[in-house]
Amino acid sequence: MSKFVHLHLHSHYSLLDGLGKIPNLVSRAKELGMEALALTDHGVMYGVIEFYKECQKQGLQPIIGAETYLARRRMEDKEPKIDTKPYHLILLVKNETGYHNLLKLITQAHLFGH
């Protein structure tokens, strides 16, 4: 039997898209025999510390990430019907450098994107 790991998962921090609370998501993944789990909330990293700690507590390997929005042109462009439908892109962190880079990208998106 091959191992399965969710690499695209939203928590209640993904407003209007996720419902699950982090402790419940992690415990369910453990029940299903997963050894790792990724958290990829929409454009935010609000839950990553809670997620990391909960995975450590329950013995799962946490994979930190985010579902980001890739602008069709530039991040600052905001022309209706052209720039209002960005592409989605899942980014997963490999190490501490990747974590800091993802924090920077999410911050830039909040400051200068839509």
MARMI-534557 format. One record per atom (N, C-alpha, C): residue number from 0; atom name; x, y, z. Coordinates in steps of 0.1 Angstrom, whole numbers, plus 2048, in hexadecimal, padded with zeros to 3 digits. Example, Ala and Ser with C-alpha at 12.3 -4.5 7.8 and 13.67 -1.06 7.14 Angstrom:
2
   pos   site     x     y     z
     0      N   884   7C7   84E
     0     CA   87B   7D3   84E
     0      C   884   7DF   84E
     1      N   880   7EA   847
     1     CA   889   7F5   847
     1      C   881   800   84F
//
This chain:
114
   pos   site     x     y     z
     0      N   808   7F4   800
     0     CA   800   800   800
     0      C   809   80C   800
     1      N   806   816   7F7
     1     CA   80E   822   7F6
     1      C   809   82C   801
     2      N   812   834   805
     2     CA   80F   83F   80F
     2      C   809   84B   808
     3      N   800   851   80F
     3     CA   7F9   85D   809
     3      C   7FB   868   813
     4      N   7FE   874   80E
     4     CA   7FF   880   816
     4      C   7F8   88B   80F
     5      N   7EF   892   816
     5     CA   7E8   89D   811
     5      C   7F2   8A9   810
     6      N   7F3   8AE   804
     6     CA   7FC   8BA   801
     6      C   7F4   8C7   7FE
     7      N   7E7   8C6   7FF
     7     CA   7DE   8D1   7FC
     7      C   7D2   8D0   806
     8      N   7D4   8D7   811
     8     CA   7CA   8D6   81C
     8      C   7C7   8E4   822
     9      N   7BA   8E8   823
     9     CA   7B6   8F5   829
     9      C   7B0   8F2   837
    10      N   7B4   8FB   840
    10     CA   7AE   8FB   84D
    10      C   7A4   906   84E
    11      N   79F   908   85A
    11     CA   795   913   85C
    11      C   79B   921   85A
    12      N   7A8   922   858
    12     CA   7AF   92E   855
    12      C   7AD   932   846
    13      N   7A8   929   83E
    13     CA   7A5   92C   830
    13      C   796   930   830
    14      N   794   93D   831
    14     CA   786   942   832
    14      C   77E   93E   826
    15      N   772   93A   829
    15     CA   768   936   81F
    15      C   76C   929   817
    16      N   777   923   81B
    16     CA   77B   917   813
    16      C   77F   90B   81C
    17      N   784   90E   828
    17     CA   788   903   832
    17      C   77F   904   83E
    18      N   77D   8F8   844
    18     CA   774   8F8   850
    18      C   77B   8F1   85B
    19      N   784   8E7   858
    19     CA   78A   8DF   862
    19      C   794   8E7   86C
    20      N   793   8E4   878
    20     CA   79C   8E9   882
    20      C   7A9   8E0   882
    21      N   7B4   8E7   884
    21     CA   7C1   8E0   882
    21      C   7C2   8D3   88B
    22      N   7BF   8D3   898
    22     CA   7C0   8C7   89F
    22      C   7B8   8BB   899
    23      N   7AC   8BE   894
    23     CA   7A4   8B4   88E
    23      C   7AA   8AF   881
    24      N   7B0   8B8   879
    24     CA   7B6   8B4   86C
    24      C   7C2   8AB   86E
    25      N   7CA   8AF   878
    25     CA   7D6   8A7   87B
    25      C   7D2   899   880
    26      N   7C9   899   88A
    26     CA   7C5   88C   88F
    26      C   7BF   883   885
    27      N   7B7   888   87C
    27     CA   7B1   880   871
    27      C   7BC   87B   868
    28      N   7C5   883   865
    28     CA   7D0   87E   85C
    28      C   7D8   873   863
    29      N   7DA   874   870
    29     CA   7E0   869   878
    29      C   7D8   85C   878
    30      N   7CB   85E   87A
    30     CA   7C2   853   879
    30      C   7C2   84B   86C
    31      N   7C4   853   861
    31     CA   7C5   84D   854
    31      C   7D3   847   851
    32      N   7DC   848   85A
    32     CA   7E9   842   858
    32      C   7F3   84B   851
    33      N   7F0   858   84F
    33     CA   7F9   861   849
    33      C   805   863   852
    34      N   811   865   84C
    34     CA   81D   868   854
    34      C   820   877   853
    35      N   81A   87E   84A
    35     CA   81D   88C   848
    35      C   810   893   843
    36      N   80F   8A0   844
    36     CA   803   8A7   840
    36      C   808   8B6   83D
    37      N   802   8BB   832
    37     CA   805   8C9   82E
    37      C   7FA   8D2   831
    38      N   7FC   8DE   835
    38     CA   7F2   8E8   837
    38      C   7F5   8F3   82D
    39      N   7EA   8F5   824
    39     CA   7EC   8FF   819
    39      C   7E0   908   819
    40      N   7DE   910   823
    40     CA   7D3   919   823
    40      C   7D4   924   818
    41      N   7C8   92A   814
    41     CA   7C8   933   80A
    41      C   7CE   940   80D
    42      N   7DA   943   808
    42     CA   7E1   950   809
    42      C   7E5   954   817
    43      N   7E4   94B   820
    43     CA   7E8   94F   82E
    43      C   7F0   944   835
    44      N   7F7   948   840
    44     CA   7FE   93E   847
    44      C   7FB   940   856
    45      N   7EE   944   859
    45     CA   7EA   946   867
    45      C   7EB   939   86F
    46      N   7E9   92E   86A
    46     CA   7E8   922   871
    46      C   7F5   919   872
    47      N   800   91E   86C
    47     CA   80B   915   86B
    47      C   812   912   878
    48      N   812   91B   882
    48     CA   818   917   88F
    48      C   810   90D   896
    49      N   803   910   897
    49     CA   7FA   906   89D
    49      C   7FB   8F9   896
    50      N   7FB   8F9   889
    50     CA   7FC   8EC   881
    50      C   809   8E5   884
    51      N   814   8EC   884
    51     CA   821   8E6   887
    51      C   821   8DF   894
    52      N   81D   8E7   89E
    52     CA   81C   8E1   8AC
    52      C   813   8D5   8AD
    53      N   808   8D6   8A7
    53     CA   7FE   8CB   8A7
    53      C   804   8BE   8A1
    54      N   80A   8C0   895
    54     CA   811   8B5   88F
    54      C   81B   8AF   897
    55      N   824   8B7   89E
    55     CA   82E   8B2   8A6
    55      C   828   8AA   8B2
    56      N   81D   8AF   8B8
    56     CA   816   8A9   8C3
    56      C   811   89B   8BF
    57      N   80B   89A   8B3
    57     CA   805   88E   8AF
    57      C   80E   885   8A6
    58      N   81B   889   8A5
    58     CA   824   880   89E
    58      C   824   880   88F
    59      N   81F   88B   889
    59     CA   81F   88C   87A
    59      C   829   896   876
    60      N   82E   894   86A
    60     CA   838   89D   864
    60      C   830   8A9   85E
    61      N   831   8B5   863
    61     CA   82A   8C0   85D
    61      C   831   8C5   851
    62      N   829   8C9   847
    62     CA   82E   8CF   83A
    62      C   826   8DC   83A
    63      N   82E   8E7   83A
    63     CA   829   8F4   83A
    63      C   828   8F9   82C
    64      N   81D   900   829
    64     CA   81B   905   81B
    64      C   810   90F   81B
    65      N   80C   913   80F
    65     CA   801   91C   80D
    65      C   7FC   91B   7FE
    66      N   7EF   91D   7FD
    66     CA   7EA   91E   7EF
    66      C   7EA   92C   7EB
    67      N   7F3   930   7E2
    67     CA   7F5   93E   7DE
    67      C   7EE   941   7D2
    68      N   7EE   94D   7CF
    68     CA   7E7   952   7C3
    68      C   7F2   958   7B9
    69      N   7F2   953   7AD
    69     CA   7FC   958   7A3
    69      C   7F5   962   79A
    70      N   7F9   96E   79B
    70     CA   7F3   979   793
    70      C   7F5   976   784
    71      N   7EB   979   77C
    71     CA   7EB   977   76E
    71      C   7F6   980   767
    72      N   7F7   98C   76D
    72     CA   801   995   768
    72      C   80B   998   773
    73      N   809   9A4   77A
    73     CA   812   9A7   786
    73      C   809   9A8   792
    74      N   80F   9A6   79E
    74     CA   808   9A5   7AA
    74      C   801   9B3   7AD
    75      N   806   9BE   7A8
    75     CA   800   9CB   7AB
    75      C   7F5   9CE   7A1
    76      N   7F3   9C7   796
    76     CA   7E9   9C9   78C
    76      C   7DB   9C6   792
    77      N   7D2   9CF   790
    77     CA   7C4   9CC   795
    77      C   7B9   9D0   78C
    78      N   7BB   9CD   77F
    78     CA   7B1   9D0   775
    78      C   7A6   9C6   775
    79      N   799   9CA   777
    79     CA   78E   9C1   778
    79      C   78D   9B8   76B
    80      N   789   9AC   76D
    80     CA   787   9A2   763
    80      C   794   99D   75D
    81      N   79F   9A3   760
    81     CA   7AC   99E   75C
    81      C   7B4   998   768
    82      N   7B5   9A0   772
    82     CA   7BD   99D   77E
    82      C   7B5   998   78A
    83      N   7A9   995   788
    83     CA   7A1   991   794
    83      C   79F   982   795
    84      N   7A5   97A   78B
    84     CA   7A5   96C   78C
    84      C   7B3   966   78B
    85      N   7BA   966   796
    85     CA   7C8   961   796
    85      C   7C8   952   796
    86      N   7D3   94D   791
    86     CA   7D5   93E   792
    86      C   7D9   93A   7A0
    87      N   7D6   92E   7A4
    87     CA   7DA   929   7B1
    87      C   7E7   920   7AF
    88      N   7EF   922   7BA
    88     CA   7FC   91A   7BA
    88      C   7FF   916   7C8
    89      N   801   909   7CA
    89     CA   805   904   7D7
    89      C   814   905   7D9
    90      N   818   90B   7E4
    90     CA   826   90C   7E7
    90      C   828   904   7F4
    91      N   832   8FB   7F4
    91     CA   836   8F4   800
    91      C   844   8F7   805
    92      N   846   8F7   812
    92     CA   853   8FB   817
    92      C   85B   8EF   819
    93      N   868   8F0   815
    93     CA   872   8E5   816
    93      C   87A   8E6   823
    94      N   87D   8F2   827
    94     CA   886   8F4   833
    94      C   883   902   839
    95      N   88B   906   842
    95     CA   889   913   849
    95      C   88B   91F   83F
    96      N   894   91E   836
    96     CA   895   929   82C
    96      C   888   92A   824
    97      N   883   91E   820
    97     CA   876   91E   818
    97      C   86B   924   820
    98      N   86B   921   82D
    98     CA   860   927   836
    98      C   861   936   836
    99      N   86D   93C   838
    99     CA   86F   94A   838
    99      C   86C   950   82A
   100      N   86F   94A   820
   100     CA   86C   94E   812
   100      C   85C   94F   810
   101      N   855   944   815
   101     CA   847   944   813
   101      C   841   94F   81C
   102      N   846   951   828
   102     CA   841   95D   830
   102      C   842   96A   828
   103      N   84D   96C   822
   103     CA   850   978   81A
   103      C   846   979   80F
   104      N   844   96E   807
   104     CA   83B   96F   7FC
   104      C   82C   972   800
   105      N   828   96C   80B
   105     CA   81A   96E   810
   105      C   819   97C   815
   106      N   823   982   81C
   106     CA   823   98F   820
   106      C   822   999   814
   107      N   82A   997   80A
   107     CA   82A   99F   7FE
   107      C   81C   99F   7F8
   108      N   816   993   7F7
   108     CA   809   992   7F1
   108      C   7FF   99A   7F9
   109      N   800   999   806
   109     CA   7F6   9A1   80E
   109      C   7F8   9B0   80D
   110      N   805   9B4   80C
   110     CA   808   9C3   80B
   110      C   805   9C9   7FD
   111      N   808   9C1   7F3
   111     CA   808   9C7   7E5
   111      C   7FF   9C0   7DB
   112      N   7FA   9B4   7DE
   112     CA   7F1   9AD   7D5
   112      C   7E3   9B1   7D8
   113      N   7D9   9A9   7D2
   113     CA   7CB   9AC   7D4
   113      C   7C7   9A7   7E2
//
